[in-house]
Every structure is written in structure tokens, then in C-alpha cells.
Amino acid sequence: MRNLEPSRLLNLSKSLRRSEILRIDNPEGQFRISFRGDPLEVLRVIVRASLCGGCGVCSDYCGRGAIRLGARAEIDEKLCSGCGRCNEVCPLSAYAFRLLELRDLGSSTSRPAHI
């Protein structure tokens, strides 16, 4: 993920419901993320941290007002309950998951998602 900033990933990881990011290493520009829990839930947060364009969908669905928008979404860690709704409604993570599904199905019309 070219645009992944560890501090952003850690901030958005507060929204994880069933998982926890334990460590982020960046040797030679390659991210290694240690976590426990659901890998798909963690992948959604990684996608959000890397690709967020500030569309505001996550903020609209946050019942606690914990998401501030600028160029990208940022979670107010004091207000976030960790419900994970923002991860579920993010259109970018949904799109990335659809690309991965198409790749896994071996569709000739899909291209591998480089996330």
C-alpha cells in the first residue's frame, strides 16, 4: 500500500471490533502488520487508511460522531466505541473486496488488487 501511514492505520484501527493491530514494521518500504483477530476486518482498516478520499460515508453512519473529515477521515479515539460500522459502509473497502473476490474467482475481466 503506497499511501499507508502507520499513524493513520493505528488511528483507524480503533474502529476494529473483533481484532487488534499489535505491531507495524516497515523494513525496506514493505509493511508487515502483526495483528490478532479477523484478517478481513484488519484488511478493511488497511484499505481505509491507505485509500480514504474523505467521501464522508463513514462519518454519516457513525452514531457517536467520532469521525472527523478533512482530506481523509480521522477517528476521535475518545468518542469511538469500536462498533466497526465505518469499516462496513466504506465504499472503498467494499470496492477493494469486490476486486479481490473477482481475482479469487479467476475472472478474466479482473485484475489483481495491489493493496
SELUMDO-518871 format. One record per atom (N, C-alpha, C, O): x, z, y; atom name; residue number from 1. Coordinates in steps of 0.2 Angstrom, whole numbers, plus 5000, padded with zeros to 4 digits. Layout:
<atoms>
> u,w,v,lovex,drenvex
> X,Z,Y,CA,NUM
...
</atoms>
This chain:
<atoms>
> u,w,v,lovex,drenvex
> 5004,5000,4994,N,1
> 5000,5000,5000,CA,1
> 5004,5000,5006,C,1
> 5008,5005,5008,O,1
> 5004,4995,5010,N,2
> 5009,4994,5015,CA,2
> 5008,4999,5021,C,2
> 5012,5001,5024,O,2
> 5001,5000,5022,N,3
> 4999,5004,5028,CA,3
> 4998,5011,5026,C,3
> 4996,5015,5031,O,3
> 5001,5014,5021,N,4
> 4999,5021,5019,CA,4
> 5004,5025,5022,C,4
> 5010,5025,5022,O,4
> 5001,5030,5026,N,5
> 5005,5035,5029,CA,5
> 5003,5042,5025,C,5
> 4997,5044,5025,O,5
> 5008,5045,5023,N,6
> 5007,5051,5019,CA,6
> 5003,5056,5023,C,6
> 4998,5060,5020,O,6
> 5004,5057,5029,N,7
> 5000,5062,5033,CA,7
> 4992,5060,5033,C,7
> 4988,5065,5033,O,7
> 4991,5054,5034,N,8
> 4984,5051,5033,CA,8
> 4981,5052,5027,C,8
> 4975,5054,5026,O,8
> 4985,5051,5021,N,9
> 4982,5052,5015,CA,9
> 4981,5059,5013,C,9
> 4975,5061,5010,O,9
> 4985,5064,5016,N,10
> 4984,5071,5015,CA,10
> 4978,5073,5019,C,10
> 4974,5077,5016,O,10
> 4977,5070,5025,N,11
> 4971,5072,5029,CA,11
> 4964,5070,5025,C,11
> 4960,5074,5024,O,11
> 4964,5064,5023,N,12
> 4958,5061,5019,CA,12
> 4957,5064,5013,C,12
> 4952,5064,5010,O,12
> 4962,5067,5010,N,13
> 4962,5070,5003,CA,13
> 4958,5076,5003,C,13
> 4955,5079,4998,O,13
> 4956,5079,5009,N,14
> 4952,5085,5010,CA,14
> 4945,5083,5007,C,14
> 4941,5088,5006,O,14
> 4943,5077,5007,N,15
> 4936,5075,5005,CA,15
> 4936,5074,4998,C,15
> 4930,5073,4995,O,15
> 4941,5075,4994,N,16
> 4941,5075,4987,CA,16
> 4936,5080,4984,C,16
> 4937,5086,4986,O,16
> 4932,5078,4979,N,17
> 4928,5083,4976,CA,17
> 4930,5086,4970,C,17
> 4930,5092,4969,O,17
> 4933,5082,4965,N,18
> 4935,5084,4959,CA,18
> 4942,5083,4958,C,18
> 4945,5084,4952,O,18
> 4946,5082,4963,N,19
> 4953,5080,4962,CA,19
> 4957,5084,4968,C,19
> 4955,5086,4972,O,19
> 4964,5083,4967,N,20
> 4968,5086,4972,CA,20
> 4975,5082,4972,C,20
> 4978,5081,4966,O,20
> 4977,5080,4977,N,21
> 4984,5077,4978,CA,21
> 4989,5083,4978,C,21
> 4989,5087,4983,O,21
> 4994,5083,4974,N,22
> 4999,5088,4973,CA,22
> 5005,5086,4977,C,22
> 5008,5091,4980,O,22
> 5007,5080,4977,N,23
> 5013,5078,4980,CA,23
> 5014,5071,4981,C,23
> 5011,5067,4978,O,23
> 5017,5069,4987,N,24
> 5018,5062,4988,CA,24
> 5025,5061,4989,C,24
> 5029,5064,4994,O,24
> 5028,5056,4986,N,25
> 5035,5054,4986,CA,25
> 5035,5047,4989,C,25
> 5031,5043,4987,O,25
> 5041,5045,4992,N,26
> 5041,5038,4995,CA,26
> 5049,5036,4994,C,26
> 5052,5034,4999,O,26
> 5051,5036,4988,N,27
> 5058,5034,4987,CA,27
> 5058,5026,4987,C,27
> 5054,5022,4984,O,27
> 5063,5024,4991,N,28
> 5064,5016,4992,CA,28
> 5058,5013,4994,C,28
> 5057,5007,4992,O,28
> 5053,5016,4998,N,29
> 5047,5012,5000,CA,29
> 5042,5012,4995,C,29
> 5036,5009,4997,O,29
> 5042,5015,4989,N,30
> 5037,5015,4984,CA,30
> 5034,5021,4984,C,30
> 5037,5026,4982,O,30
> 5027,5022,4985,N,31
> 5024,5028,4985,CA,31
> 5023,5030,4977,C,31
> 5021,5026,4973,O,31
> 5024,5037,4976,N,32
> 5022,5040,4970,CA,32
> 5018,5046,4972,C,32
> 5020,5050,4975,O,32
> 5012,5046,4969,N,33
> 5007,5051,4971,CA,33
> 5006,5055,4965,C,33
> 5003,5052,4960,O,33
> 5007,5062,4965,N,34
> 5005,5066,4959,CA,34
> 4999,5069,4961,C,34
> 4998,5072,4967,O,34
> 4994,5069,4956,N,35
> 4988,5072,4958,CA,35
> 4985,5075,4951,C,35
> 4987,5074,4946,O,35
> 4980,5079,4952,N,36
> 4976,5081,4946,CA,36
> 4969,5079,4947,C,36
> 4966,5080,4953,O,36
> 4965,5077,4942,N,37
> 4958,5076,4943,CA,37
> 4956,5069,4941,C,37
> 4960,5066,4937,O,37
> 4952,5066,4945,N,38
> 4949,5059,4943,CA,38
> 4953,5054,4947,C,38
> 4953,5054,4953,O,38
> 4956,5050,4943,N,39
> 4961,5044,4946,CA,39
> 4957,5040,4951,C,39
> 4959,5037,4956,O,39
> 4951,5038,4949,N,40
> 4947,5034,4953,CA,40
> 4945,5037,4960,C,40
> 4944,5033,4965,O,40
> 4943,5043,4960,N,41
> 4942,5047,4966,CA,41
> 4948,5047,4970,C,41
> 4947,5046,4977,O,41
> 4954,5048,4968,N,42
> 4960,5048,4971,CA,42
> 4961,5041,4974,C,42
> 4964,5040,4980,O,42
> 4960,5036,4970,N,43
> 4961,5029,4972,CA,43
> 4957,5027,4978,C,43
> 4959,5024,4983,O,43
> 4951,5029,4978,N,44
> 4946,5028,4984,CA,44
> 4949,5031,4990,C,44
> 4949,5028,4996,O,44
> 4952,5037,4990,N,45
> 4955,5040,4996,CA,45
> 4961,5036,4998,C,45
> 4963,5035,5004,O,45
> 4965,5034,4993,N,46
> 4971,5030,4995,CA,46
> 4969,5023,4998,C,46
> 4972,5021,5003,O,46
> 4964,5020,4996,N,47
> 4961,5014,4999,CA,47
> 4959,5016,5006,C,47
> 4961,5012,5011,O,47
> 4955,5021,5007,N,48
> 4953,5023,5014,CA,48
> 4959,5024,5018,C,48
> 4959,5022,5024,O,48
> 4964,5028,5016,N,49
> 4970,5030,5020,CA,49
> 4973,5024,5022,C,49
> 4976,5023,5028,O,49
> 4974,5019,5018,N,50
> 4978,5013,5019,CA,50
> 4974,5007,5023,C,50
> 4977,5004,5028,O,50
> 4968,5006,5022,N,51
> 4964,5001,5025,CA,51
> 4959,5002,5030,C,51
> 4956,4997,5033,O,51
> 4958,5008,5032,N,52
> 4952,5010,5036,CA,52
> 4953,5006,5043,C,52
> 4958,5006,5046,O,52
> 4947,5003,5045,N,53
> 4947,5000,5051,CA,53
> 4943,5003,5056,C,53
> 4942,5001,5062,O,53
> 4940,5009,5055,N,54
> 4936,5013,5059,CA,54
> 4929,5010,5060,C,54
> 4926,5011,5065,O,54
> 4926,5008,5054,N,55
> 4919,5005,5055,CA,55
> 4914,5010,5056,C,55
> 4909,5009,5059,O,55
> 4915,5017,5054,N,56
> 4911,5022,5055,CA,56
> 4906,5024,5050,C,56
> 4902,5028,5051,O,56
> 4905,5020,5045,N,57
> 4900,5021,5039,CA,57
> 4901,5028,5037,C,57
> 4896,5032,5036,O,57
> 4907,5030,5035,N,58
> 4909,5037,5033,CA,58
> 4906,5042,5037,C,58
> 4903,5047,5035,O,58
> 4907,5041,5044,N,59
> 4905,5046,5049,CA,59
> 4898,5046,5049,C,59
> 4895,5052,5050,O,59
> 4894,5041,5048,N,60
> 4887,5041,5048,CA,60
> 4884,5045,5043,C,60
> 4879,5048,5044,O,60
> 4887,5045,5037,N,61
> 4885,5048,5031,CA,61
> 4887,5056,5031,C,61
> 4885,5059,5026,O,61
> 4892,5058,5035,N,62
> 4894,5064,5035,CA,62
> 4889,5069,5038,C,62
> 4888,5069,5044,O,62
> 4886,5073,5034,N,63
> 4881,5078,5036,CA,63
> 4884,5084,5040,C,63
> 4880,5088,5043,O,63
> 4891,5085,5040,N,64
> 4894,5090,5043,CA,64
> 4897,5088,5050,C,64
> 4900,5093,5053,O,64
> 4897,5082,5051,N,65
> 4901,5080,5057,CA,65
> 4908,5081,5057,C,65
> 4911,5082,5062,O,65
> 4911,5080,5051,N,66
> 4918,5081,5050,CA,66
> 4923,5075,5051,C,66
> 4929,5076,5050,O,66
> 4920,5070,5052,N,67
> 4924,5064,5053,CA,67
> 4924,5061,5060,C,67
> 4919,5060,5063,O,67
> 4930,5061,5063,N,68
> 4931,5058,5070,CA,68
> 4933,5051,5069,C,68
> 4937,5049,5065,O,68
> 4931,5047,5074,N,69
> 4933,5040,5073,CA,69
> 4937,5038,5079,C,69
> 4936,5040,5085,O,69
> 4943,5035,5078,N,70
> 4947,5032,5083,CA,70
> 4948,5025,5080,C,70
> 4943,5021,5079,O,70
> 4954,5023,5080,N,71
> 4956,5016,5077,CA,71
> 4955,5017,5069,C,71
> 4953,5012,5066,O,71
> 4955,5023,5067,N,72
> 4954,5025,5060,CA,72
> 4950,5032,5059,C,72
> 4950,5036,5064,O,72
> 4947,5033,5054,N,73
> 4943,5039,5053,CA,73
> 4948,5045,5051,C,73
> 4953,5044,5048,O,73
> 4947,5050,5054,N,74
> 4951,5056,5053,CA,74
> 4946,5062,5051,C,74
> 4941,5063,5055,O,74
> 4948,5066,5046,N,75
> 4944,5072,5044,CA,75
> 4946,5078,5048,C,75
> 4952,5080,5048,O,75
> 4941,5082,5051,N,76
> 4942,5088,5053,CA,76
> 4942,5093,5047,C,76
> 4936,5094,5045,O,76
> 4947,5095,5045,N,77
> 4948,5099,5039,CA,77
> 4944,5106,5039,C,77
> 4942,5108,5034,O,77
> 4943,5108,5045,N,78
> 4939,5114,5046,CA,78
> 4931,5113,5045,C,78
> 4928,5118,5042,O,78
> 4929,5107,5046,N,79
> 4922,5106,5045,CA,79
> 4920,5102,5038,C,79
> 4915,5103,5036,O,79
> 4925,5099,5035,N,80
> 4924,5096,5029,CA,80
> 4923,5100,5023,C,80
> 4926,5105,5022,O,80
> 4917,5099,5020,N,81
> 4915,5103,5014,CA,81
> 4918,5100,5007,C,81
> 4917,5103,5002,O,81
> 4921,5094,5007,N,82
> 4924,5091,5001,CA,82
> 4918,5088,4997,C,82
> 4919,5088,4991,O,82
> 4913,5086,5000,N,83
> 4907,5083,4996,CA,83
> 4909,5076,4993,C,83
> 4906,5074,4988,O,83
> 4913,5073,4996,N,84
> 4915,5066,4994,CA,84
> 4911,5060,4996,C,84
> 4912,5055,4994,O,84
> 4906,5062,5000,N,85
> 4901,5056,5001,CA,85
> 4904,5051,5005,C,85
> 4903,5045,5004,O,85
> 4909,5053,5010,N,86
> 4913,5047,5014,CA,86
> 4916,5043,5009,C,86
> 4917,5037,5011,O,86
> 4919,5045,5004,N,87
> 4923,5041,4999,CA,87
> 4918,5036,4995,C,87
> 4920,5030,4994,O,87
> 4912,5039,4994,N,88
> 4907,5035,4990,CA,88
> 4904,5029,4994,C,88
> 4902,5024,4992,O,88
> 4903,5030,5001,N,89
> 4900,5025,5005,CA,89
> 4905,5020,5009,C,89
> 4903,5015,5012,O,89
> 4911,5021,5008,N,90
> 4916,5017,5012,CA,90
> 4916,5010,5009,C,90
> 4917,5009,5003,O,90
> 4914,5005,5014,N,91
> 4914,4998,5011,CA,91
> 4920,4995,5009,C,91
> 4921,4991,5005,O,91
> 4926,4998,5012,N,92
> 4932,4995,5010,CA,92
> 4934,4997,5003,C,92
> 4937,4993,4999,O,92
> 4933,5004,5001,N,93
> 4935,5006,4994,CA,93
> 4930,5002,4989,C,93
> 4932,5001,4984,O,93
> 4924,5001,4991,N,94
> 4919,4998,4987,CA,94
> 4921,4991,4986,C,94
> 4921,4988,4980,O,94
> 4924,4987,4991,N,95
> 4926,4981,4990,CA,95
> 4933,4980,4986,C,95
> 4933,4976,4981,O,95
> 4937,4985,4987,N,96
> 4943,4985,4983,CA,96
> 4942,4987,4976,C,96
> 4945,4984,4971,O,96
> 4937,4991,4974,N,97
> 4935,4992,4967,CA,97
> 4932,4986,4964,C,97
> 4933,4985,4958,O,97
> 4928,4982,4968,N,98
> 4925,4976,4965,CA,98
> 4930,4971,4963,C,98
> 4930,4968,4958,O,98
> 4936,4971,4968,N,99
> 4941,4966,4966,CA,99
> 4945,4968,4960,C,99
> 4946,4964,4955,O,99
> 4946,4975,4959,N,100
> 4949,4977,4953,CA,100
> 4944,4976,4947,C,100
> 4947,4974,4941,O,100
> 4938,4977,4947,N,101
> 4933,4975,4942,CA,101
> 4934,4968,4940,C,101
> 4934,4966,4934,O,101
> 4934,4964,4945,N,102
> 4934,4956,4943,CA,102
> 4941,4955,4940,C,102
> 4941,4951,4935,O,102
> 4946,4958,4942,N,103
> 4953,4957,4939,CA,103
> 4953,4959,4932,C,103
> 4955,4956,4927,O,103
> 4950,4965,4931,N,104
> 4950,4968,4924,CA,104
> 4945,4963,4919,C,104
> 4947,4963,4913,O,104
> 4940,4960,4922,N,105
> 4936,4956,4918,CA,105
> 4939,4949,4916,C,105
> 4937,4945,4912,O,105
> 4945,4948,4920,N,106
> 4948,4942,4919,CA,106
> 4945,4936,4922,C,106
> 4946,4930,4920,O,106
> 4941,4937,4927,N,107
> 4938,4932,4931,CA,107
> 4943,4927,4934,C,107
> 4948,4929,4937,O,107
> 4942,4920,4933,N,108
> 4946,4915,4935,CA,108
> 4946,4915,4943,C,108
> 4950,4912,4946,O,108
> 4940,4917,4946,N,109
> 4940,4917,4953,CA,109
> 4943,4923,4957,C,109
> 4943,4923,4963,O,109
> 4945,4928,4953,N,110
> 4948,4934,4956,CA,110
> 4955,4933,4957,C,110
> 4958,4930,4953,O,110
> 4958,4937,4961,N,111
> 4965,4938,4962,CA,111
> 4966,4945,4961,C,111
> 4962,4950,4963,O,111
> 4972,4947,4958,N,112
> 4974,4954,4958,CA,112
> 4974,4958,4965,C,112
> 4976,4955,4970,O,112
> 4971,4964,4965,N,113
> 4971,4968,4971,CA,113
> 4978,4971,4971,C,113
> 4979,4975,4967,O,113
> 4981,4970,4977,N,114
> 4988,4973,4978,CA,114
> 4986,4979,4982,C,114
> 4987,4979,4988,O,114
> 4985,4985,4979,N,115
> 4983,4991,4983,CA,115
> 4989,4996,4983,C,115
> 4989,5001,4985,O,115
</atoms>
